Amino acid sequence: MVALASLVTHQIGHFIDGRFVQPHGRLFEFLNPSTNETIGAIPEGSPEDIDRAVSAASRAFKGGWSRTSPEERAELLFEVASGVEKHAEGLARSETLNTGIPIAQTRGQIHRAAENFRFFGEMATKVLETAFPARDEFLNYTLRRPVGVAGLITPWNTPLMLESWKVAPCLAAGDTCVLKPAEWTPLSANALATIIDEAGVPNGVFNVVHGLGEVSGASLVAHPGVRLISFTGETTTGQEIMRNGSSSLKRFSMELGGKNPAIIFDDADLERALDASVFMAYSLNGERCTSNSRLLVQRSVYDDFIAKVTERVKRVKVGDPFDKRTELGPLVHPDHWKRVVGYIELGKSEGAKLAAGGRRPPKLGRGNYLEPTLLTDAEMSMRVAREEIFGPVLVAMKFNDEKEAVKMANDVAYGLTGYVWSRDGARAHRVSEEVEAGMVWINSHNVRDLRTPFGGVKQSGIGREGGTYSFDFYTDTKTVHTPLGEHQIPTFGKSESQKPREENSDGR
């Protein structure tokens, strides 16, 4: 068994059928975002590796996991949650090393990962199965049954938390899985494999194959033995995944990009709106799908509110992510740093005003550090107002009235979340209903209730996960019909003298 601490510095292999497999073939380095020095290497992950992992998952599914009781699965998930809590500090430091997210925030993410395993463990014993009595003639009832092997593809932002968000309901439902983590942030997947192994989850139920998305990820999506694909990531990647998996009619759950608005009306509690909007724009280094990356402010309070936002943004503490006082750490990878900086330069060329940030901090020359950035006086015609940047960049615009605010909020390809700030309860609810988003918070930042559905509309995703909605994805619903007596059955071809009775089925 591999010690958890060793996963931080050693070369990483796949985890297949209950054991770590030494990599073969090409290796790819992954970096410390604070310095861009190499942490370790991951294997390329070949189609053969994917096939071995899917075969192991299929054997485990058919060999007993799918028939374990919900109570047994719940107990194992509780053990995983306890393992995450036991190793919480080491996991948080590993996440910070690999992602650049400040340690104060990764500690919260590790707590949330443990909470996910415990929550879905409890949900395993509470999945709703319904009965439909029909006029004392029939009893019709539904059963929930696991589907099979799931391919779980996770992104590089908050990797362990998002892995737990997929793995926990998958295993709770009785499915098995192959996890393909992001190649930039592989540490947490192997740490999770160790914890799951220590918890006593049977071999083959949980597998990890590392590698590039276009090789191992594409092989996982195309594999005929994979029935389900749950993906979190960029929209164009999600589109490609759906194309690759369509030939085998896989079931997809997609949580994709966002360009989420925070709509600030002039009657809002502006201090609370300020706190929440700055936090949601720059926490997790701005690399979060639910970030309010657009700030829509009513014209009558725009100048005063943006002045306060500017002052606050300039005081956000950028620095060593292992310093508990740091609020904004380095971006995950040099390529991503270049992409985000490219959008800042694009915004300035489009006519937006650079009110704060936009540079590498003077005393942080190494790594992927970037000052928190505020672009103001933007217009909806600008690309920075319409495209996902996924970094510490907040784009501010003004609106005149409620109708214009809703129009601006909806005038993008995405629809993941929205935030509405107003003391007028009727208006807040009215706008929330009109904003095209899968989730809306009124007078609040993103505060999650794990029982509620999570997902987006338009190009922000397909499907919902969370609470019972996760089990809608990870299980098949079977309906069983049983008569309570001898009901009438139509007869065909019984005899020429006996006329056939009228058929009473629905013809399907």
C-alpha positions in Angstrom: 0.0 0.0 0.0 1.3 3.4 -1.0 1.8 5.9 1.9 -0.3 9.1 1.4 2.7 11.4 2.0 4.7 9.8 -0.8 2.2 10.8 -3.4 3.3 14.4 -3.2 6.8 13.9 -4.6 6.9 10.5 -6.4 6.2 9.6 -9.9 2.5 8.8 -10.3 1.1 5.7 -11.9 -2.4 4.5 -12.7 -4.6 2.8 -10.1 -6.2 -0.2 -11.7 -8.0 -3.1 -10.0 -6.9 -2.2 -6.5 -3.2 -1.5 -7.1 -0.9 1.2 -8.4 0.5 0.3 -11.8 3.9 1.4 -12.8 3.6 3.6 -15.9 4.9 2.6 -19.3 5.7 4.8 -22.3 5.9 8.5 -22.3 5.7 10.6 -19.1 4.6 14.2 -18.7 5.8 16.6 -16.1 3.4 18.6 -13.9 4.4 21.8 -12.2 4.3 23.8 -9.0 2.4 26.9 -10.0 4.3 29.0 -7.5 7.6 28.3 -9.1 6.9 26.4 -12.3 9.4 23.8 -11.1 8.6 20.1 -11.7 6.7 18.3 -9.0 6.6 14.9 -10.7 5.5 13.1 -13.8 2.3 11.3 -15.0 2.1 8.6 -17.6 0.5 9.3 -21.0 -2.3 6.8 -20.4 -2.9 4.7 -23.5 -6.1 3.1 -24.9 -4.7 -0.2 -23.5 -4.6 1.4 -20.0 -8.1 2.6 -20.4 -9.2 -0.9 -21.5 -7.6 -2.6 -18.5 -9.3 -0.1 -16.2 -12.7 -0.5 -17.8 -12.4 -4.3 -17.7 -11.5 -4.2 -14.0 -14.5 -1.9 -13.3 -16.8 -4.1 -15.3 -15.7 -7.2 -13.4 -16.2 -5.5 -10.1 -19.6 -4.3 -11.2 -20.8 -7.7 -12.3 -18.9 -9.6 -9.6 -20.8 -8.1 -6.7 -20.6 -4.4 -6.3 -23.8 -3.8 -8.1 -25.6 -6.2 -5.7 -24.2 -4.8 -2.5 -26.9 -3.3 -0.2 -27.2 0.5 0.0 -26.3 0.1 3.7 -23.0 -1.6 2.8 -22.1 1.0 0.3 -23.0 3.8 2.7 -20.7 2.3 5.4 -17.8 2.2 2.9 -18.4 5.8 1.8 -18.4 6.9 5.5 -15.0 5.2 5.8 -13.8 7.2 2.8 -15.1 10.4 4.4 -13.2 9.6 7.6 -10.1 8.9 5.6 -10.3 12.3 3.9 -10.7 13.9 7.3 -7.8 11.9 8.8 -5.5 13.1 6.1 -7.1 16.6 5.7 -4.0 18.7 6.3 -1.8 16.7 4.0 -4.5 16.7 1.3 -4.9 20.5 1.6 -1.2 21.1 1.3 -1.0 18.7 -1.7 -3.8 20.6 -3.4 -2.2 23.9 -2.7 1.2 22.7 -4.0 -0.5 21.4 -7.2 -3.1 24.1 -7.9 -1.8 27.3 -6.3 -5.0 27.8 -4.5 -4.3 29.4 -1.1 -4.1 26.9 1.8 -7.0 28.6 3.8 -9.2 27.8 0.8 -8.0 24.3 0.1 -8.6 23.4 3.7 -12.3 24.3 3.1 -12.3 22.3 -0.1 -11.0 19.1 1.6 -13.7 19.5 4.3 -16.3 19.7 1.5 -14.9 16.6 -0.2 -15.4 14.6 3.0 -18.8 16.1 3.3 -19.7 14.9 -0.2 -18.7 11.3 0.6 -20.7 11.4 3.9 -23.7 13.0 2.2 -24.0 10.6 -0.7 -23.4 7.7 1.7 -26.5 8.8 3.5 -28.4 9.3 0.3 -27.6 5.7 -0.8 -30.1 4.5 1.7 -32.7 7.1 0.9 -33.1 6.8 -2.9 -36.8 7.2 -3.7 -38.6 4.2 -5.2 -42.3 4.8 -5.8 -45.6 2.8 -6.1 -48.6 3.5 -8.3 -51.7 1.5 -7.4 -54.3 1.5 -10.2 -57.9 1.0 -9.2 -57.2 -2.2 -7.2 -56.4 -3.9 -10.5 -52.6 -3.3 -10.7 -49.7 -2.4 -8.5 -47.0 -0.5 -10.5 -43.8 0.3 -8.7 -40.3 1.6 -9.6 -36.9 0.2 -8.8 -33.5 2.0 -9.0 -30.7 -0.1 -10.4 -27.1 0.8 -11.0 -26.1 1.3 -14.7 -22.6 0.0 -15.0 -19.2 1.5 -15.6 -18.9 5.3 -15.4 -16.2 7.5 -16.9 -15.5 10.4 -14.6 -13.5 13.3 -16.2 -12.5 16.1 -13.8 -10.9 19.5 -14.2 -7.8 21.1 -12.6 -9.6 23.6 -10.4 -10.4 22.2 -6.9 -9.6 18.7 -8.1 -10.3 16.6 -5.0 -13.6 18.3 -4.2 -14.8 17.8 -7.8 -13.6 14.2 -7.8 -15.5 13.5 -4.7 -18.6 15.2 -6.2 -18.6 12.5 -9.0 -17.1 9.5 -7.3 -19.3 9.6 -4.2 -22.7 9.4 -5.9 -21.4 7.0 -8.5 -20.3 4.5 -5.9 -23.4 5.2 -3.7 -25.6 4.2 -6.6 -23.8 0.9 -7.1 -21.8 1.8 -10.2 -18.1 1.4 -10.7 -15.8 4.0 -12.3 -12.7 5.0 -14.1 -11.5 8.5 -13.1 -9.5 10.5 -15.6 -8.1 13.5 -13.7 -6.7 16.7 -15.3 -3.1 16.2 -16.4 -2.0 19.5 -14.7 -3.3 18.5 -11.2 -2.9 14.7 -10.8 -1.9 14.5 -7.1 -5.3 14.4 -5.5 -6.6 11.4 -7.6 -3.8 9.1 -6.4 -4.3 10.3 -2.8 -8.0 9.5 -3.2 -7.2 6.1 -4.5 -5.1 5.4 -1.5 -7.9 6.5 0.9 -10.5 4.5 -1.0 -8.3 1.4 -0.9 -7.7 1.9 2.9 -11.5 2.2 3.4 -12.0 -1.3 2.1 -13.7 -0.6 -1.2 -13.4 -3.7 -3.3 -10.7 -3.9 -6.1 -11.8 -2.6 -9.4 -14.7 -0.5 -8.1 -12.6 2.7 -8.3 -9.8 3.1 -10.9 -7.6 6.0 -12.1 -6.0 6.4 -15.5 -3.9 9.6 -16.0 -2.9 11.2 -19.2 -3.9 13.8 -21.8 -7.5 14.4 -22.7 -7.1 13.7 -26.4 -5.6 10.3 -25.7 -6.8 8.7 -22.4 -9.8 10.9 -22.1 -10.9 10.3 -25.6 -10.4 6.5 -25.2 -12.5 6.5 -22.0 -15.3 8.3 -23.8 -15.2 6.0 -26.8 -14.9 2.8 -24.9 -18.0 0.6 -25.5 -17.9 -0.8 -21.9 -18.5 2.7 -20.4 -22.1 3.5 -20.0 -22.0 6.9 -18.3 -19.8 10.0 -18.8 -19.8 12.7 -16.1 -17.6 15.7 -17.2 -16.7 19.0 -15.7 -14.7 21.4 -17.8 -14.6 23.7 -20.8 -17.6 23.9 -23.2 -15.7 23.0 -26.4 -14.2 19.9 -24.7 -17.7 18.9 -23.6 -19.0 19.2 -27.2 -16.1 17.0 -28.4 -16.8 14.4 -25.7 -20.5 14.2 -26.7 -19.5 13.6 -30.4 -17.0 10.9 -29.4 -19.5 9.1 -27.2 -22.6 9.4 -29.3 -22.1 6.2 -31.3 -22.6 4.0 -28.2 -25.5 6.2 -26.8 -23.8 7.0 -23.6 -25.6 9.0 -20.9 -23.9 12.3 -20.3 -23.8 14.8 -17.5 -22.0 18.0 -18.4 -21.0 20.9 -16.2 -19.4 23.3 -18.5 -18.3 27.0 -18.8 -20.0 30.1 -17.4 -20.0 33.9 -17.7 -22.1 34.5 -14.6 -23.6 37.9 -13.8 -23.9 39.6 -10.4 -26.8 42.1 -10.9 -26.5 44.9 -8.4 -29.7 47.1 -8.1 -29.5 50.6 -6.6 -31.6 49.5 -3.6 -29.3 46.6 -2.7 -27.3 46.3 0.5 -24.3 47.5 -1.3 -21.8 46.6 1.4 -22.9 43.0 1.4 -23.0 43.0 -2.4 -19.5 44.3 -2.4 -18.2 41.6 -0.1 -19.9 38.8 -2.0 -19.0 40.0 -5.5 -15.3 40.5 -4.7 -15.1 37.1 -3.0 -16.8 35.3 -5.8 -14.6 36.9 -8.4 -11.2 36.2 -6.8 -11.6 33.2 -4.5 -10.0 30.0 -5.8 -7.8 32.3 -7.8 -10.8 33.2 -10.0 -10.6 29.7 -11.4 -14.1 28.7 -10.5 -17.1 27.9 -12.7 -19.6 29.7 -10.4 -17.5 32.9 -10.2 -19.5 36.1 -10.8 -17.1 37.2 -13.6 -19.5 39.9 -14.8 -20.6 42.7 -12.5 -23.8 44.5 -13.8 -24.4 47.6 -11.7 -27.4 50.0 -11.9 -26.3 53.3 -13.4 -27.4 55.5 -10.4 -24.9 53.7 -8.1 -22.4 52.5 -10.6 -19.6 55.1 -10.0 -19.7 54.9 -6.2 -19.9 51.1 -6.2 -17.1 50.6 -8.7 -14.9 53.0 -6.7 -15.4 50.7 -3.7 -14.8 47.6 -5.7 -11.6 49.1 -7.1 -10.3 50.0 -3.7 -11.1 46.5 -2.4 -9.5 44.7 -5.4 -6.3 46.6 -4.9 -6.1 45.3 -1.3 -6.6 41.6 -2.2 -3.5 39.9 -0.8 -1.5 38.1 -3.5 1.3 35.8 -2.5 2.6 32.5 -1.3 -0.4 30.1 -1.3 1.0 28.4 1.8 0.7 31.6 3.8 -2.6 31.5 5.6 -3.1 35.3 5.0 -2.9 34.9 1.2 -6.2 35.5 -0.6 -5.0 35.0 -4.2 -2.3 32.6 -5.3 -0.7 31.7 -8.7 -2.7 30.5 -11.6 -2.5 26.8 -12.3 -0.2 26.7 -15.3 1.9 29.0 -17.5 -0.3 28.3 -20.5 -3.4 29.4 -18.5 -1.6 32.5 -17.2 -0.9 33.5 -20.8 -4.5 32.9 -21.8 -5.8 35.1 -18.9 -3.3 37.9 -19.6 -4.3 37.7 -23.2 -7.9 38.5 -22.3 -6.8 41.4 -20.2 -4.9 42.9 -23.1 -7.9 42.2 -25.4 -10.2 44.0 -23.0 -8.0 47.1 -23.0 -7.9 47.0 -26.8 -11.7 46.7 -27.0 -12.1 49.9 -24.9 -12.6 48.6 -21.4 -10.9 50.6 -18.6 -8.2 48.8 -16.6 -9.2 50.0 -13.1 -7.0 47.6 -11.1 -4.4 44.9 -11.6 -3.5 43.3 -15.0 0.1 42.7 -14.2 2.5 40.2 -12.6 3.1 41.4 -9.0 6.5 43.1 -8.9 7.9 41.0 -6.1 6.6 37.7 -7.5 8.6 37.1 -10.6 8.5 33.3 -10.5 5.4 31.3 -11.0 2.1 32.2 -12.5 1.1 35.1 -10.3 -1.3 37.7 -11.6 -2.7 40.7 -9.8 -6.5 40.7 -9.3 -7.8 42.6 -12.2 -10.9 44.8 -12.7 -12.0 46.0 -16.1 -14.7 48.6 -16.0 -17.0 50.5 -18.4 -17.3 47.4 -20.6 -19.9 46.9 -23.2 -21.8 43.7 -24.2 -20.2 43.8 -27.6 -16.8 43.1 -26.1 -15.4 39.6 -26.0 -14.3 40.1 -22.4 -17.9 40.6 -21.6 -19.1 37.5 -23.4 -16.4 34.8 -23.2 -15.2 32.8 -20.2 -11.8 34.0 -18.9 -11.6 31.7 -15.9 -9.1 33.8 -13.9 -9.0 36.7 -11.4 -10.6 39.1 -13.9 -13.9 40.9 -13.1 -15.6 42.8 -15.9 -18.0 45.6 -14.8 -20.8 47.1 -16.8 -23.7 49.5 -16.1 -27.4 49.1 -16.8 -30.4 51.5 -16.6 -33.4 49.4 -15.4 -34.6 45.9 -14.7 -35.4 45.1 -18.3 -31.9 46.0 -19.5 -30.3 44.1 -16.6 -32.0 40.9 -17.6 -31.2 41.4 -21.3 -27.5 41.9 -20.5 -27.4 38.9 -18.1 -28.9 36.6 -20.8 -27.0 38.0 -23.8 -24.2 35.3 -23.6 -23.9 31.7 -24.7 -23.7 30.5 -21.1 -26.2 30.0 -18.2 -24.6 28.4 -15.2 -25.3 30.8 -12.2 -26.5 34.3 -11.5 -26.5 36.5 -8.4 -29.3 39.1 -7.8 -28.9 41.9 -5.2 -32.0 43.9 -4.3 -34.0 44.7 -1.1 -37.1 44.6 -3.2 -38.1 40.9 -2.8 -40.6 40.9 -5.6 -38.1 42.3 -8.1 -35.4 39.9 -6.8 -37.6 36.9 -7.4 -38.9 38.3 -10.7 -35.4 38.8 -12.1 -34.2 35.4 -10.8 -37.0 33.7 -12.8 -36.0 35.6 -15.9 -32.3 35.1 -15.7 -31.3 32.2 -18.0 -29.2 30.1 -15.5 -29.4 26.8 -13.8 -28.9 28.3 -10.4 -29.5 31.8 -9.0 -28.7 33.2 -5.5 -30.6 36.2 -4.1 -28.6 38.5 -1.9 -25.9 35.9 -1.3 -22.7 34.5 -2.7 -22.6 30.8 -3.7 -23.7 28.9 -0.6 -24.4 25.2 -1.6 -27.0 22.9 -0.3 -26.0 19.4 -1.4 -29.7 18.4 -1.7 -30.3 20.8 -4.5 -29.7 20.2 -8.2 -26.4 21.6 -9.6 -26.1 22.4 -13.3 -26.5 24.9 -16.1 -28.5 25.8 -19.2 -27.4 26.7 -22.7 -23.7 26.1 -23.2 -23.1 25.7 -19.5 -24.2 22.1 -19.4 -26.6 19.2 -19.6 -28.3 17.5 -16.7 -28.2 18.0 -13.0 -26.3 16.4 -10.1 -26.8 16.8 -6.4 -29.1 15.1 -4.0 -31.6 12.8 -5.6 -30.7 14.3 -9.0 -27.4 12.5 -9.0 -29.2 9.2 -8.7 -31.3 10.1 -11.7 -28.1 10.1 -13.6 -26.2 7.2 -12.0 -29.1 4.8 -11.9 -31.7 3.3 -14.3 -35.3 3.4 -13.3 -37.2 0.2 -13.8 -41.0 0.0 -13.6 -42.5 -3.3 -12.5 -46.2 -4.0 -13.3 -48.1 -6.7 -11.4 -51.8 -7.5 -11.5 -53.8 -7.8 -8.2 -56.3 -10.2 -9.8 -57.2 -11.8 -13.2 -57.7 -8.8 -15.4 -59.0 -9.0 -19.0 -56.5 -10.1 -21.6 -57.3 -9.7 -25.3 -57.4 -12.9 -27.4 -56.1 -13.3 -30.9 -56.6 -16.5 -33.0 -58.4 -18.5 -30.3 -61.3 -19.6 -32.5 -63.3 -18.3 -35.4 -66.5 -18.3 -33.3 -65.0 -16.1 -30.6 -64.6 -12.4 -31.6 -61.4 -10.8 -30.4 -61.9 -8.4 -27.5 -60.9 -4.8 -27.8 -57.3 -4.3 -27.0 -56.7 -2.2 -23.9 -53.0 -1.6 -24.1 -51.5 1.7 -25.2 -50.0 0.1 -28.4 -46.3 0.4 -27.3 
